């Protein structure tokens, strides 16, 4: 469906939780005028469903890889700033570790500990394991 003046009906009257009936009515009006109402009336054929899923996975796969790379980069580049409390820095690292885990990165506990110690300022070098 190419953009038409009818689209302004949908953009100006967005669903906000209280106006479902009005939004549905507006959507039906626009789809009918654009001769696209069949989109709501027809079911997706079973043979098309695997192809749709494959296309979605391909589309989102790149985003997942970028999110994973970003999470690892944030984690590896994080360094405690002079004057920053250790507690604040560890909370920030914990967030980066959670983000990495949410994006499929698997880090064992020893690796996580090494990352934490390497990110601390030199005053804490005596706590590092050789």
Secondary structure, DSSP 8 states (H G I E B T S, - for coil): ----TTHHHHHHS---SS-HHHHHHHHHHHHHHTT-THHHHS---HHHHHHHHHHHHHHHHHHHHHHHHHHHHHHHH----TT--HHHHHHHHHHHHHHHHHTT----HHHHHHHHHHHS-GGGGGGS--
